[in-house]
Amino acid sequence: MEWEKSGARPINDTDFNRVYEKIEFFSETQYHEYVPCLGPENFEFMVRLGRWIGNVSNVGDKQILCEFVPRIPFFGRAEFTELYQAAFRGPITRWVIDELNLFLNDPGLEDQIANELHHHTWYCPITDSMQISDFHHVNQIGGIDYRPDFRSLAVLGERQGQRKRVVDFMQNHKNATGRSRPLRRIVLLEDFVGRGTQIEDALKFAAELSPDIPILLAPLIICPDGGVYAKQLANNYANVSYGPVMELTDDLFIRPSSKVSPASLEAQIRDLAVSTYSQVVGDEAASPRPYGPFGSQETGATIVMYSNAPANTLPLIQHESNTWKALFPRSARIR
């Protein structure tokens, strides 16, 4: 109300009342799903919003942060349900059709595809952040008890004997009734891929199980740099294909080298990421130091998922310290 009375106007909107209406709408429909803040010791979103804007004292900076909030792409449970279905019906189904060299006029085509997808394909996560049980439930896939994340397998099963155990499990797999259901192929799924470094060991382990086991690398959401890296990794193996669901575009990233108008909101956020970085970091003894003003590898992502904020999302959004209150506090693996 004070900003409206002063005549202040957002950079990309008509007025701050409209910005606030958008924030309230997303708070009620999406932001409340953010898992790392569901505990009783956490604050609800509108409280976190006030604390986050209160990190800065300059009124102009407060207004920039306020306008930025509804422009943060938030992927909620509903969006991930759609991504799970899109992966199954899109790149995974196309891959199976191509792998089996099927044709649209083949008799019993739909039944053959369904049989391969539901009974002879092993869907596994790359890391434990991928909600693999939700993927199975949404797409009504059952009959496979074990769905290990391959990043852990790569670390815990480095010895050749462990690879053989995985291959034996696939070849001798049976359903709940004891009927033989050998798993002929593997789909490696990941909810979000930034630079792509987390997929390398998992993909190597899977690809080297056997040259006769086809592998599909299928990230649900992948950043531009990660897409380039994932393609390169896939090209290293004759039995690996690459089939992403959603490849993000450059306009969703704010990097130090981003070519934007100096008067744009993106440029203002870029400058704030740099000027507030020491405050965002705070006392290093009190909290782990983030990668830099623009996140991991200076990616500058603005993405937040309901399950967590990625490591390459701007620290000013997700990093919590003794001198900075995060809007979407990230649940980090290392503390």
CORLINLIN-V905565 format. One record per residue. SS is DSSP state (2 for helix, 1 for strand, 0 for the rest). PHI is phi in radians with two decimals (none if undefined). D_CENTER is the distance of its C-alpha to the mean C-alpha in whole Angstrom. Layout:
BEGIN
ss->SS phi->PHI d_center->D_CENTER
ss->SS phi->PHI d_center->D_CENTER
END
This chain:
BEGIN
ss->0 phi->none d_center->36
ss->2 phi->-1.11 d_center->37
ss->2 phi->-1.15 d_center->35
ss->2 phi->-1.15 d_center->37
ss->2 phi->-1.12 d_center->40
ss->2 phi->-1.34 d_center->40
ss->0 phi->1.50 d_center->39
ss->0 phi->-1.17 d_center->36
ss->0 phi->-2.28 d_center->33
ss->0 phi->-1.11 d_center->30
ss->0 phi->-1.25 d_center->29
ss->0 phi->-2.11 d_center->27
ss->0 phi->-2.51 d_center->28
ss->0 phi->-1.40 d_center->32
ss->0 phi->-2.82 d_center->32
ss->2 phi->-1.30 d_center->30
ss->2 phi->-1.10 d_center->31
ss->2 phi->-1.16 d_center->29
ss->2 phi->-1.02 d_center->26
ss->2 phi->-1.13 d_center->27
ss->2 phi->-1.08 d_center->27
ss->2 phi->-1.12 d_center->24
ss->2 phi->-1.08 d_center->22
ss->2 phi->-1.07 d_center->24
ss->2 phi->-1.09 d_center->23
ss->2 phi->-1.18 d_center->19
ss->2 phi->-1.10 d_center->20
ss->2 phi->-1.37 d_center->22
ss->2 phi->-1.76 d_center->20
ss->0 phi->-2.36 d_center->16
ss->2 phi->-1.05 d_center->16
ss->2 phi->-1.18 d_center->18
ss->2 phi->-1.43 d_center->15
ss->0 phi->-1.06 d_center->13
ss->2 phi->-1.05 d_center->14
ss->2 phi->-1.07 d_center->15
ss->2 phi->-2.01 d_center->18
ss->0 phi->-1.54 d_center->19
ss->0 phi->-1.23 d_center->22
ss->0 phi->-1.14 d_center->25
ss->0 phi->-1.48 d_center->25
ss->0 phi->-1.71 d_center->23
ss->0 phi->-1.72 d_center->23
ss->0 phi->-1.22 d_center->22
ss->2 phi->-1.04 d_center->21
ss->2 phi->-1.12 d_center->24
ss->2 phi->-1.24 d_center->25
ss->2 phi->-1.08 d_center->22
ss->2 phi->-1.07 d_center->23
ss->2 phi->-1.10 d_center->26
ss->2 phi->-1.16 d_center->26
ss->2 phi->-1.17 d_center->23
ss->2 phi->-1.14 d_center->26
ss->0 phi->-1.26 d_center->28
ss->0 phi->-1.09 d_center->27
ss->0 phi->-1.91 d_center->29
ss->0 phi->-1.72 d_center->32
ss->0 phi->-1.25 d_center->33
ss->2 phi->-1.07 d_center->33
ss->2 phi->-1.06 d_center->32
ss->2 phi->-1.17 d_center->28
ss->2 phi->-1.06 d_center->28
ss->2 phi->-1.15 d_center->28
ss->2 phi->-1.10 d_center->26
ss->2 phi->-1.09 d_center->23
ss->2 phi->-1.06 d_center->24
ss->2 phi->-1.20 d_center->24
ss->2 phi->-1.25 d_center->20
ss->2 phi->-0.93 d_center->19
ss->0 phi->-1.24 d_center->19
ss->0 phi->-1.67 d_center->17
ss->0 phi->-1.37 d_center->14
ss->0 phi->-1.14 d_center->12
ss->1 phi->-1.99 d_center->11
ss->1 phi->-1.75 d_center->9
ss->0 phi->-1.57 d_center->11
ss->2 phi->-1.06 d_center->12
ss->2 phi->-1.10 d_center->14
ss->2 phi->-1.12 d_center->12
ss->2 phi->-1.25 d_center->10
ss->2 phi->-1.03 d_center->13
ss->2 phi->-1.13 d_center->14
ss->2 phi->-1.15 d_center->11
ss->2 phi->-1.04 d_center->12
ss->2 phi->-1.21 d_center->16
ss->2 phi->-1.13 d_center->15
ss->2 phi->-1.11 d_center->14
ss->2 phi->-1.18 d_center->17
ss->2 phi->-1.42 d_center->19
ss->2 phi->-1.72 d_center->18
ss->2 phi->-1.06 d_center->17
ss->2 phi->-1.21 d_center->18
ss->2 phi->-1.10 d_center->22
ss->2 phi->-1.07 d_center->23
ss->2 phi->-1.10 d_center->22
ss->2 phi->-1.13 d_center->24
ss->2 phi->-1.06 d_center->27
ss->2 phi->-1.17 d_center->27
ss->2 phi->-1.13 d_center->27
ss->0 phi->-1.57 d_center->30
ss->0 phi->0.98 d_center->32
ss->0 phi->-1.49 d_center->32
ss->0 phi->-2.19 d_center->34
ss->0 phi->-1.11 d_center->34
ss->0 phi->-1.68 d_center->37
ss->0 phi->-1.16 d_center->37
ss->0 phi->-1.17 d_center->39
ss->0 phi->1.17 d_center->36
ss->2 phi->-1.01 d_center->33
ss->2 phi->-1.08 d_center->31
ss->2 phi->-1.15 d_center->32
ss->2 phi->-1.16 d_center->32
ss->2 phi->-1.12 d_center->28
ss->2 phi->-1.07 d_center->27
ss->2 phi->-1.09 d_center->29
ss->2 phi->-1.20 d_center->27
ss->2 phi->-1.20 d_center->24
ss->2 phi->-1.62 d_center->25
ss->2 phi->-2.08 d_center->27
ss->0 phi->-2.22 d_center->27
ss->1 phi->-2.14 d_center->23
ss->1 phi->-1.75 d_center->21
ss->1 phi->-1.72 d_center->17
ss->1 phi->-2.32 d_center->16
ss->1 phi->-1.42 d_center->12
ss->0 phi->-1.38 d_center->12
ss->0 phi->-2.22 d_center->11
ss->0 phi->-1.33 d_center->12
ss->0 phi->-1.33 d_center->8
ss->0 phi->-1.32 d_center->8
ss->0 phi->-1.41 d_center->11
ss->2 phi->-1.18 d_center->13
ss->2 phi->-1.15 d_center->16
ss->2 phi->-1.10 d_center->15
ss->2 phi->-1.02 d_center->14
ss->2 phi->-1.16 d_center->18
ss->2 phi->-1.11 d_center->19
ss->2 phi->-1.06 d_center->18
ss->0 phi->-1.72 d_center->19
ss->0 phi->0.96 d_center->22
ss->0 phi->-1.84 d_center->22
ss->0 phi->-2.37 d_center->24
ss->0 phi->1.61 d_center->27
ss->0 phi->-2.12 d_center->24
ss->0 phi->-1.28 d_center->25
ss->0 phi->-1.91 d_center->23
ss->0 phi->-2.36 d_center->19
ss->0 phi->-1.24 d_center->18
ss->0 phi->-1.41 d_center->15
ss->2 phi->-1.32 d_center->17
ss->2 phi->-1.16 d_center->16
ss->2 phi->-1.21 d_center->18
ss->2 phi->-1.04 d_center->20
ss->2 phi->-1.11 d_center->21
ss->2 phi->-1.47 d_center->22
ss->2 phi->-1.50 d_center->24
ss->0 phi->-2.16 d_center->25
ss->0 phi->-1.17 d_center->26
ss->0 phi->-1.18 d_center->30
ss->2 phi->-0.99 d_center->31
ss->2 phi->-1.07 d_center->32
ss->2 phi->-1.20 d_center->29
ss->2 phi->-1.05 d_center->28
ss->2 phi->-1.10 d_center->31
ss->2 phi->-1.11 d_center->30
ss->2 phi->-1.14 d_center->27
ss->2 phi->-1.11 d_center->29
ss->2 phi->-1.08 d_center->31
ss->2 phi->-1.05 d_center->29
ss->2 phi->-1.15 d_center->28
ss->2 phi->-1.21 d_center->31
ss->0 phi->-1.81 d_center->33
ss->0 phi->-1.13 d_center->30
ss->1 phi->-2.28 d_center->32
ss->0 phi->-1.44 d_center->31
ss->0 phi->-1.11 d_center->32
ss->0 phi->-1.56 d_center->36
ss->0 phi->1.57 d_center->36
ss->0 phi->-1.37 d_center->36
ss->1 phi->-1.13 d_center->35
ss->0 phi->-2.36 d_center->31
ss->0 phi->-1.03 d_center->30
ss->0 phi->-1.60 d_center->27
ss->0 phi->-1.70 d_center->27
ss->1 phi->-2.66 d_center->24
ss->1 phi->-2.21 d_center->20
ss->1 phi->-1.91 d_center->17
ss->1 phi->-1.71 d_center->14
ss->1 phi->-1.93 d_center->11
ss->1 phi->-2.53 d_center->7
ss->1 phi->-1.24 d_center->4
ss->1 phi->-2.56 d_center->2
ss->1 phi->-2.19 d_center->6
ss->0 phi->-1.52 d_center->8
ss->0 phi->-1.39 d_center->11
ss->0 phi->1.71 d_center->11
ss->2 phi->-1.17 d_center->13
ss->2 phi->-1.29 d_center->12
ss->2 phi->-1.67 d_center->13
ss->2 phi->-1.07 d_center->16
ss->2 phi->-1.12 d_center->18
ss->2 phi->-1.12 d_center->16
ss->2 phi->-1.17 d_center->17
ss->2 phi->-1.07 d_center->21
ss->2 phi->-1.06 d_center->22
ss->2 phi->-1.15 d_center->21
ss->2 phi->-1.13 d_center->23
ss->0 phi->-1.61 d_center->26
ss->0 phi->-1.07 d_center->26
ss->0 phi->-2.94 d_center->28
ss->0 phi->-1.16 d_center->29
ss->0 phi->-1.58 d_center->30
ss->0 phi->-1.78 d_center->26
ss->1 phi->-1.23 d_center->24
ss->1 phi->-2.16 d_center->20
ss->1 phi->-2.01 d_center->18
ss->1 phi->-1.59 d_center->14
ss->1 phi->-2.28 d_center->12
ss->1 phi->-1.24 d_center->8
ss->1 phi->-1.29 d_center->7
ss->1 phi->-2.29 d_center->5
ss->1 phi->-2.45 d_center->7
ss->0 phi->-1.36 d_center->9
ss->2 phi->-0.96 d_center->13
ss->2 phi->-1.12 d_center->14
ss->2 phi->-1.13 d_center->11
ss->2 phi->-1.11 d_center->13
ss->2 phi->-1.09 d_center->16
ss->2 phi->-1.17 d_center->16
ss->2 phi->-1.12 d_center->14
ss->2 phi->-1.10 d_center->17
ss->2 phi->-1.08 d_center->20
ss->2 phi->-1.09 d_center->19
ss->2 phi->-1.08 d_center->19
ss->2 phi->-1.21 d_center->23
ss->0 phi->-1.31 d_center->24
ss->0 phi->-2.25 d_center->24
ss->0 phi->-1.20 d_center->27
ss->0 phi->-1.72 d_center->25
ss->1 phi->-1.97 d_center->21
ss->1 phi->-2.04 d_center->20
ss->1 phi->-2.13 d_center->17
ss->0 phi->-2.50 d_center->15
ss->0 phi->-1.25 d_center->12
ss->0 phi->-1.64 d_center->11
ss->1 phi->-2.28 d_center->10
ss->1 phi->-1.73 d_center->11
ss->0 phi->-1.25 d_center->11
ss->0 phi->-1.76 d_center->14
ss->2 phi->-1.09 d_center->16
ss->2 phi->-1.24 d_center->17
ss->2 phi->-1.64 d_center->13
ss->1 phi->-2.25 d_center->14
ss->0 phi->-2.09 d_center->17
ss->0 phi->-1.95 d_center->19
ss->0 phi->-1.08 d_center->22
ss->0 phi->-1.69 d_center->23
ss->0 phi->-1.04 d_center->22
ss->0 phi->-1.62 d_center->25
ss->0 phi->-2.33 d_center->25
ss->0 phi->-1.12 d_center->28
ss->0 phi->-1.00 d_center->30
ss->0 phi->-1.61 d_center->30
ss->0 phi->-1.36 d_center->27
ss->2 phi->-1.10 d_center->24
ss->2 phi->-1.05 d_center->22
ss->2 phi->-1.16 d_center->25
ss->2 phi->-1.15 d_center->25
ss->2 phi->-1.18 d_center->22
ss->2 phi->-1.04 d_center->22
ss->2 phi->-1.16 d_center->25
ss->2 phi->-1.15 d_center->24
ss->2 phi->-1.03 d_center->22
ss->2 phi->-1.37 d_center->24
ss->2 phi->-1.20 d_center->27
ss->0 phi->-1.74 d_center->26
ss->2 phi->-1.03 d_center->24
ss->2 phi->-1.10 d_center->27
ss->2 phi->-1.24 d_center->27
ss->2 phi->-1.06 d_center->23
ss->2 phi->-1.16 d_center->23
ss->0 phi->1.18 d_center->27
ss->0 phi->-1.36 d_center->28
ss->0 phi->-1.04 d_center->27
ss->0 phi->-1.25 d_center->29
ss->0 phi->-1.59 d_center->27
ss->0 phi->-2.70 d_center->23
ss->0 phi->-1.10 d_center->21
ss->0 phi->-1.32 d_center->21
ss->0 phi->-1.22 d_center->18
ss->0 phi->-1.17 d_center->18
ss->0 phi->2.86 d_center->20
ss->0 phi->-1.01 d_center->20
ss->0 phi->-2.01 d_center->17
ss->0 phi->1.39 d_center->15
ss->2 phi->-1.00 d_center->14
ss->2 phi->0.98 d_center->16
ss->2 phi->0.93 d_center->17
ss->0 phi->-1.22 d_center->14
ss->0 phi->1.25 d_center->14
ss->1 phi->-1.20 d_center->11
ss->0 phi->-1.99 d_center->12
ss->0 phi->-1.46 d_center->8
ss->1 phi->-2.35 d_center->8
ss->1 phi->-1.90 d_center->7
ss->0 phi->-1.07 d_center->10
ss->0 phi->-1.43 d_center->9
ss->0 phi->3.11 d_center->8
ss->0 phi->-1.70 d_center->8
ss->0 phi->-1.07 d_center->7
ss->0 phi->-1.15 d_center->10
ss->0 phi->-1.64 d_center->10
ss->1 phi->-1.33 d_center->10
ss->0 phi->-0.83 d_center->14
ss->2 phi->-1.00 d_center->16
ss->2 phi->-1.13 d_center->18
ss->2 phi->-1.50 d_center->16
ss->2 phi->-2.04 d_center->14
ss->0 phi->-1.65 d_center->17
ss->0 phi->-1.94 d_center->20
ss->1 phi->-2.48 d_center->23
ss->0 phi->-1.29 d_center->27
ss->0 phi->-2.17 d_center->27
ss->1 phi->-2.58 d_center->24
ss->0 phi->-1.72 d_center->23
ss->0 phi->-1.42 d_center->19
ss->0 phi->-1.35 d_center->18
ss->0 phi->-2.19 d_center->15
ss->0 phi->-1.01 d_center->15
ss->0 phi->-1.37 d_center->13
ss->0 phi->-1.58 d_center->14
ss->0 phi->-1.51 d_center->14
ss->0 phi->-1.26 d_center->15
ss->0 phi->-2.00 d_center->18
ss->0 phi->-2.30 d_center->20
END
